Amino acid sequence: MNLMDSWFGSDTLRRQLLRWVLIPMLILLLLNVVLAYKFGVGSANRNHDRFLYDVSWILRDQLRTNQEGQVEFNIHSGAMDMLSEDKKDQLYYSVSGWQQEYHFGNPDLPAPPDQLSETPSYYMANYAGQPVRMMAAIIPEYDVASGRVVVMVAKTLKLRDERIVESMWRVLPSQLILIIFAGIMIWYGVGLGLRPLLLLRDDVASRTLLDLRPLPEDKVVAEIRPLIHGFNQLMSRLEESMVMQRRFIADAAHQLRTPLSGLKAQTELALRSEDAAEIRHSLQQIHQATEHAAHMANQLLVLARSEPDAQHRDSMSELDLVELARNTTEYWAQRPMYKQIDLGFESDGCECRITGNSMLLGEMLSNLIDNALRYTQPGGQVTVRIGCDDATVCMEVEDNGPGIPESDHERVFERFYRVLGTNQDGCGLGLSIVREIAYSHNAEVRLLSGANGSGTLMQVIFRSTSSPVSF
């Protein structure tokens, strides 16, 4: 990539730095040109005016009064040589008495815009078709009758303009060289500064999809270090997520392999058997294995949908958690396999509104109810409660079953983990799904002991979107 490509191509760091440095420098150069021109004009005018002032006194010195009392004006050769030293410009003068009693030189020189005085007046005018700069003043002269002489001197501006141009050329080349040198230094300096980033880019480009090693932070400048640190943190979280996904896939494959192997074994046994009773027994085993595999597949799908990255804001809506919990509880109360357990619903009579995904929240409550019904002894009780205050909404599922040992309170939320000694055929995903759905709704899950220290109490705390309203 050459300089032109970087300047007119993509918006690179080099291009931005060149633009933010060179453009202000060019503006300063233009400003400096204006100031240099202004100062050059002022300096040239001062030199020009000093020359006109000196000439006026030389002209005054040429006045004499002869014996007859007449004023004479004689310019000797030395004075003429001094006045004609500048061959580029034309010099015009007018020497006259205060009362116009005598006049020498050019009588039609333009008068000054201000009133004549002993203080010299400098002004611009046009004479003989050319721009001139003039001086006019009243100069005392004691050798003439009136004692006061009006002197006007005019000179063309060729030499003055040449001096202005010379002063400009003394300033511009050095500053142009400075800007070009600064641009080159910025170009190569940025290249040297970007070299560590380019090495990091090559390092990242050469890695495989599974290489998530952190990038070195000590080889980049301090301004880039927070970016590399944040990138490394992202890679660390991504690696943890990938490890969890790989472990989840391995566990899921292992869990699905068991019912599928049982299906295959029972199918082969039924095909070889000619006894109707054995075939029926095999079909019952196949049915149970199919239900277990279907339940696990459904749980895996729910778990995938409950992942935070799978959520979309447009799937969230404001809903009444009381109504959702009541409908879900009624659905589970009608299932015949749990008819020996008293499943009830309690509410404080308030409308408890939250923002969430109704389908996922229903799955979460279903998993809590399913776990409670599975692990509660026949004749036990399971109660679903919903309560709320100004800030929070609380969903509770409490049972009077055997409870969960305190040492397993955290482990039960791990995927595929089941408490030993329960003699239940669950897949170990229920509470993992509960935690994932709660996390995606910014809710908190608590596992506590039930009333009087027996049983299990599961609490899910949500943020309320409205104040409680009594029915």
Secondary structure as UniProt FT lines:
FT   HELIX           3..8
FT   HELIX           13..61
FT   STRAND          63..65
FT   TURN            67..68
FT   STRAND          71..73
FT   HELIX           77..83
FT   STRAND          91..97
FT   TURN            98..99
FT   STRAND          103..105
FT   TURN            107..108
FT   STRAND          121..127
FT   TURN            128..129
FT   STRAND          130..140
FT   TURN            142..143
FT   STRAND          148..156
FT   HELIX           158..205
FT   TURN            209..210
FT   TURN            218..219
FT   TURN            222..224
FT   HELIX           225..272
FT   HELIX           276..306
FT   HELIX           308..310
FT   HELIX           313..315
FT   STRAND          317..320
FT   HELIX           321..333
FT   HELIX           336..338
FT   TURN            339..340
FT   STRAND          342..347
FT   STRAND          353..356
FT   HELIX           358..375
FT   TURN            378..379
FT   STRAND          381..388
FT   STRAND          392..399
FT   HELIX           406..408
FT   TURN            409..410
FT   HELIX           411..413
FT   TURN            415..416
FT   TURN            420..421
FT   HELIX           430..440
FT   TURN            441..442
FT   STRAND          444..449
FT   HELIX           451..453
FT   STRAND          456..463
//
